[in-house]
Amino acid sequence: MRRLQRHRSALVLALAIAVSSPVHARVDTGDGTTAPQAQVLRDAVADAAGQAAQGDTLGALIAFERLLASPALLTLSQADRLEAYSQAAWTALQTGQTGLARTYLQSARQLSPDEPRVLYLLGALDTQEGNPLDGIRNITRAVQLAPSFAGDVSINMAAQFIQRLQGEEDVLRAFLEVLFERQWKPDGVEPTDFWRALALLQINAEQSERVAATLARIDTPMEVIALRADKRFDRFIDRDSPRFDPQQSAQRHLDTLRLDTLLAPENVTALSAMSEAMLLMGKNEDVLAMTDRAAKVAAGPGIPDTFEGSGDLAWLLNSRAIAQRRLGDIETAMATMTLAGRFSEGGGSNVSQRLNLAVWQTGILRPRQALETANGIGDNLSPYGEAVQQWVRFAAYRQLGDLARAEQAKAWLQAHDDVAAGYFMEALLEDNALDAAAAHLIGRLQSTQHRSDTLLSVQRFVTVPSLPGDAERDRRWWQVVARRDVQAALNAVGRSDAYAIVARGSSR
C-alpha cells in the first residue's frame, strides 16, 4: 500500500505567508523630505515592524493602521511609503486580515508595480484565497526580479502549485524554470522530483535544448528509475551508463547526504532525507540506529509540539516507523507514527503522519481507529491530503460494511482523480473491478500528464509482505498489470523493470 510522500504531499496549504519575518531592506529614491516629522514617521514604521517581528502582530497592525491613515504619510519618500505598506501588509497577513493585507499591497503596487516583496506577498495571498494561477504568476515574477526570494519558496508551496494547476503547463514551466535558474535547493536538499516535472514540461513544450541541463541535476534513485521507465527520456539518457544506474545513484545520493549531515549536523532536513535514502536501500536497522536518540527525545517530557524543525522531526520519526513496519513490528511502528503525528509541520498541525497512521490502521483491519484518526485531522487539506483521507474512509467503511458511505468516498476519488494520485485505482482494485482498473491504468499510461508517475508504479521493487487489509488488493494490482492490453499500452510508452530498491509503499 502506498504511503504519503514527503514532496508530493504537501498536505496543508502553508503558503503563507511564506515570508518568515518582515523584510526591512528598501531602496531610497530620494524623492521625499528629510523633515523631522518624516523621520518620526520612519521610526514609527520601524517600531511597528519590530513589534510584529517579536510576535505582537495585533498591536503592530493597530499601529500601522494609524500610521497609514495619517496625512503626514505623504511627507515620506516613495521608498519609505513602500516600506510602510509592505510591512503593514505582511503584518495583516500574519493576523489573518487578508482584506486589509490586499488593500495595503494594492497601495504598494501603485507606488512600485514590480516591487518583489509586494509581488511575493500578493502571490501568497492570492493562493491562500483560492487563486493559485495569479499566485504562481506573482511569485514567479518576484523570484525573477529578486533571486533571493527563491529561498522563501517552500517544498509545500511548489507542490501545491503543481497539484492545483495541472493543465497550466506554461505557468508551471515558467515557475519551475526560474527556481531552477536560481539554484533552488530547499533546506540544502536537491528537489529532484520537481526537476523531473520540469523536464517533462520542457519536452511537452518542445524545448529539447533545455532538457539535458535539467536532467543533470537529477541523481536520486527513484527519479533515475522514472527516467529509465519513460520512453520520452530515451533520447536524453544512456540506460547503460553508471550515471543512470539506480543502485549506483542510490549509493551516491546516500553518500552526499551523509556528507551533508557531517558538515551540518544540525540540519534535520538532511538527516531526514538520509533516513529516507537508507529505506530505499533496505537499511532498516541503520535507520533504527540513527533515529534512536531522536525517538527518545521526542517521547520524553517537556518537548513542545511546535518548534523550529518540528516538521523535520516528524518525518525522521516517519522513517523510523517505516523501518519498524518493514522489520515486522507493526504495533511499534504505529506507536512511532502516532508519536510523529504530535509534531506540527509547515507551521500548522500535523497531517502527513496522521494520515499515514490512518492508512496503516485500515491495513491491519482497524477501521474504527482509522476513521477516528482521519476524521480528527479536519477538512483543511491539500487536494492530495483530502484524497488520502477519502481513501481511508472508503477502505474503512468497506471493512465496516457501510457500503453507502464507502460509495460516497469512492465517488469523491473518481471525481478528483487528477489530483488523487491513484487512489481511485485503489478503490477499483478493492472492488475487484479489474476490467475497469485495467482501462483506468491504460488511460493514465496514455496521459502525458500522469504517465511518468504511472510508469513508476509498475516497476518491480523489493517488497515486504502486505498488511492483511492490503494483500488482496496488491495481488490484484499485479494481475491487472500483467494483462495483455495493459502490457501493450505500457510497452508503447515505457517499460517495467526489476530493481534492487525497496518500494516506497513497502508491499508494492
Beta strands, then each sheet from edge to edge (+ up, - down):
strand 1: 460-462
strand 2: 498-502
sheet 1: 1+ 2+
end
